[in-house]
């Protein structure tokens, strides 16, 4: 007898980024010289301070359940970090630690979104936002930013509003474009939220990875009066190269955090105890590692931009943050991004992610969270592919 699959599950689309990465691994395992630029994962090892803190926690026997929302020491480290970096003060009851930023986002959306609620989402946007909104039976209203420098413009934001709009998700620095929202953009979005009684989920997981003259701002730095309606999302994965430790966290209004805590107690209990202590070590002691790796990402970005500038038929805006280049391939002889990615993988063994996955058809995402050698070889293969067309 076949098991019945729920309608909810049938509506979920698999992650495009993981699908590309999986196919690239399969081809590589079969002996093909695959270069993968698909995953959003730094290629550095975790900081020594994180590893040492994890070892110490194991030696102390910190291998049991912790407080559901996180150990006090990690909450204190997060609170101190936000006070020192952004001038924002949060109490322990206003912080929750989860098994990665993706989990904490899921919990936030489950707590904030009711059936048929609409959530505004500037696109290009990370693949999981829309799926998580749909799982909560809400509707994502995507705002196209391709013609406004990959930052939302007020007319488009206001046109997206309806009587069902309850909030917006803002991601800066942005995945997949690398765009960093400036003060004027954040002030505009804050004003829309203020005027229409909306909440804001502010995903700043890439906030330490900003380059050149760009500066990352937390939205509460430009709109401190919105503190009671802003939920901040962050984690240790990107800045500290700790993707496998699976620690993300949120800071926000106590009532929202409490509801997320209740949900987490039934979903997953506490996040890994050892990972939490490793995160304490990273946040408190790995500042030098963060800066040196940020500088290396900037160097790789500059190399990638220089090399891509020599490839005819494509164009891209300079990414000011994160570690992605979002490339416009509509000027090539294969303007369909999914077809472009399929063929460049099959013919040149280069794995890229189609922009359609981020609600931006005609573009492809290329991560530069890899070695300089891979970047140079990968762009060379892409150039050869486009010239062969």
Beta strands, then each sheet from edge to edge (+ up, - down):
strand 1: 35-36
strand 2: 95-98
strand 3: 118-123
strand 4: 139-144
strand 5: 165-171
strand 6: 199-203
strand 7: 230-235
strand 8: 248-251
strand 9: 315-316
strand 10: 324-328
strand 11: 350-351
strand 12: 353-354
strand 13: 363-367
sheet 1: 1+ 11+
sheet 2: 2+ 8- 7+ 6+ 5+ 3+ 4+
sheet 3: 9+ 10- 13+ 12-
end
